[in-house]
Amino acid sequence: MKPAPFTLTFDGRPVTAVPGQSVAAALWGAGILAWRTTRHGGAPRGAFCGIGTCYDCLATVNGRPNQRACLLPARPGDTVTTQEGTGHDR
């Protein structure tokens, strides 16, 4: 039996995910390739290594900045927002 999909949001936009997917995988599946900007210069970043080593995939999830989206399991109702800089700049 195929697991039932669920919804999370990215910057207010609904994103479909399935149990077992990471937040990064759900965003990739929705065509979203960047969910963070760098501290210096504001360059877009998303997943790079996919195994939690490089920290390029940091995102703000449920109000908590600096979450490694490639390692964090997606959960129904998660709210993911683009992280600007360190995530503490706002």
Secondary structure, DSSP 8 states (H G I E B T S, - for coil): -----EEEEETTEEEEE-TT-BHHHHHHHTT----EE-TTT--EE--SSSSSSS-TTEEEETTEEEEETTTSB--TT-EEE-EETTTT--
